[in-house]
């Protein structure tokens, strides 16, 4: 493979986005250890592989379908896509995505086989979201439910499955699921706000291209207000989880992120563009994820003594 082709596939894979799937996996592992002090090594490894490879599949599949749509529209934008930019074979990229999906799906099947049908149900929903998020002409990402899909699959779904595969055969009840919904508050809202921020910054371009995301229904002002509401909701769920003691008190390190979030939100309130505004949304997400993971680690260390 030529250096040019390697660079093209590297841009399709988008390694930087793996952070958003690895952190919920890590938080799920920490939640399990803090509350149950147990691991099951084989399902855990399978889950890590399934999650990371599925994220790569979604990135590659998104790039492939963007290329197809842009080329069909004859806008010339397909030359900016890694496939057109580096003269990659679209057919090879398609098969690469199929191989990635198969590897991830096999791992997910094994996880479900080693636990029970609840994992298969959640898995089927998450994999359906992964496929239809970018595939075809009418995608989840171009509609009003893209944010909710990302919130469920990448925020709650990963963490919920990661915990359950390690504590199985514990009953899959609301008594088990409810606290995890609270504890996953930060991953949930971060994945929601990432896509919301992306759609806010792409508002005019999306309208011009016939993409009717949530922002096209509620407008820029409504989108920014929803941004603020989601951060408040994420903090509220996390504090609730601390109060019922399924998260350690040290997770409240996320409170130190508030000045940064306010600063970045003030900027987003005034300016919505991909070059200057969206990196600030990403910065908020990274700060929240890192501070929560660090707080979790401190809590686990204190819990050992």
N, C-alpha and C positions, 0 to 999 in steps of 0.2 A: 504494500500500500504506500502510495506517495505521501510526502510530507503535507501536500495540499489537501489530500483526502483525509488524512489523520486530523488535520485542523478542522475540516468540515464536520467530521463526526464528533469531534470534541465540542464544537459549538452546538451541535444538535443535542448532545447529551446534557449540556448545561450543568456541570458538576456543582456549581454554586447553589442550585436549587435543592440539592440533596440534604442540605442543612435542615430544611423544613420537614423532611420525613424522618431524619435520624433523631432529632430532638424528641418528638413524641414517643419514639421507640425507647430512648434513654429514660424519659420520664415514666414510661410504663414499667420499665425494669426497676426504677427507684421506688415507685409506688408499691410495687409487689414486695420488695425487700423491706420497706418501712412498715408495711401493714401486716405482712404474712411471713417474712423471713424465709422465703423459699424460692427455688428456681428449678425449672426443668430444662436441662441444657439443650437437648435435641430440638424441641419445638421453638425454643428461644432463637437458636441459630437459624432455623428455617424461616422464622418470622423476620429476622433481620435481612436475610437474603431476599425474601419475597417483597418486603417493603422497599428496599433500595432499588431493586431491579424494576419494580413496578413504576417507581418514580422516573427512572431512566426511560422506560417504555413510553410513559406519558409525554416526556419531553421530545423524544424522537418522533412519536406519532403526531404530536402537535406540529412539529416542524414539517413533517411530510404532508399533512393535510393543508397547512398554510400554503405550502409551495403549489399544491394542486389547485387550490382555489385562486391564488394570485395569478398563476399561469393561465387558468381558464378565463379569468377576467381580463387578461391581456393588459394589465396595468404597468408591467415592467418591474413591479415590486419583487417578483419572484427572483430577480437577480440579487436582491439583498438577502434572501433566504440562504442559509448555508448550503442547501442542495444546489441552487443555481449559482451561488457565489463561487463554490469550489468544484463545480461541474461533477457532482456526485450522481451516481445512477439512482433515479427514484425507485426503481425496482429493487435494487440492493438495500436501500434504506427501508423499504417496506418489509422485506424479509428479515432485516435486522430487528425491526420492531416486533415482528411475529415471534422471532426466537426469544427476545426479551420477555414478551408476554407469556410465552410457554414456560420458561424457566420459573418465573414468578408464580404462575398458576399451579405448577406442579408442587412447589413448596407450600402454597396455600392449601392444596388438596391434602397433602400429608399432615398439615397442622389440623385440619378438620377431621381427618381420619383418626388422629391420636386424641381428639377431644370429643366433641359431639356436634349435633346438627346446628346449634346456635352459631357456632363459628362459621359453618358453611353458609348460613343465611346472611350473616354480616359480610362474609367474604364475597358472596355473589353480588350484594348491593354495591360494595366498594369497587369490585372489578367492572361492574356495569357502568359505574360512574367514570372509571378510568378509561373505558373504551369510548363511551359516547361523549366524554368531555370535549374531545376535539374531532372525532371521526364523523365524516359526512358533511352535508350542507347545513343541517340544522343541529347544531351542537349545544351541549349544556352550557359551555362557556360563553356562548353568544346569546343566551337567554337570561331571564330574570332570576333563575334559581342556581346560577353558577356558584355564588358565594355560599349558599346553604350546602351544596354538594361538597365543596371543598372543606367546609367546616365539619361536616359529618365524617367524610372519608379520611381526611388528613388530620383532623383535630381529635375527634372522639374515637373513630373506628380503630385506628392504629393502637391507641393507648388501651382501649377496652379489650381488644383481642390479646395484646401483649400481656395484660394482667391475667386474663382468664386462662390462657394456655399454661401459665405457671402455677395456678392454684387448682386446676381441674383435678378431681371431680367435684369441686364445690358447686352447689346448685346455682344456676344462672337465673337469679331472681332480682327484683327491683332493689332489694336490700343490698345486693352486690353491685348492681349497675348504677344506682342513684349516686352513691358517693363518688364514683369514677366520673360521672357527668360533671359534678362540681369540681373535682380535682383537675379535670381536663379543661378548665375554664380558659387558661392562657393559650394552650394550643388551639382550642376552638376559635377564640376571637382573633388570634393572630392569622390563622389561615383564612378566616372570613375577611378580615381587613386587608390582607395582601391582595386578594382578588378585587375587593371593592376599590382599593386605592388604584390598582391597575385600570379598572374600568372608569374611574373618575378622570384619570389622566388621559384616557383614550376616548373620552366622551364624544368629541366632535368627529373623530375618525370613525368610531363605531357607527354613529348615526349615518355618516356618509356611505359606509359600506353595508348598511342594512342590518347591523347587529343591534338587537334590542335587549341590552343588558338591563339589570335592575336600575342603573343610573338613568337610563333613557325614560324610565317611568316616574322616578321620584325627583329627577333633576340634580344639578350640582349641589344646590343648597341642601336638599333632602339627603344626598349622599354624605355630605360632610357631617350633618347632624347624626346620621346613622353611624358614622365613624365614632363620634364621641360616645354615643349610647353603647356601642359594642365594647369600647375600652372600659366603661363603667361596669358593664355586665361581666366582663372577664375578671375584673378586680373583685366584684361582689361575689361571684362564684368561688373564687380562690379563697377569699376571707372566710366564707361560709365553710369551705372544706377544712380550713385551719381550725375553726371553732368546733367542728365535730371531730377533730383530731385524726382525720385521714391524711392530712398534710402537716408537716412539721411547722412550727412557728417561724423557723428561719426562712421559709419560702416567702415570707413577707419582705424579703429583700427587694421584691418587685416594686415595692413602694418607692424605692430610690430612683426608679425609672420615670416617675411621674413628671419631674421638671423637663426631662428630655422629650417625653411624649407631648406635653403642653407646647413646648417650643416648636416641635415639628408639626403639630396640628395647626398652630397659628400660621405657619408657612403654607401648609396645604389649604387652609381656609382662603388664603389670598391667591395662590397660584396652583394650578393643576396641570402639570405636564410631566412627561416621562423622564426627561433629562434631569430636572432639579427637584421635583416633588416626590416622585416614586422612590428614589433612594432613601428618602427620609422615612417612608413607610417601612421599608426593609430594615432600616436602622432601629426603628421601634421594635420590630419583631425580634431582631437579633438580641437587643438589650433585654427584652422580656424573657426570651428563651434562656439566655445565658444566666441571668440573675435567678430565675426559678430553678434551673438545674444546679447551680451553685448552692442555693438555699436548701434544696433537697439533700445534697451531699452533706452539708453541715448537719442537717437534722439526723441523717442516718448515722453519722459519726457519733453525735451526742447520744443517740439511741443505743449504741453499742456499749456504753458505759453505765 
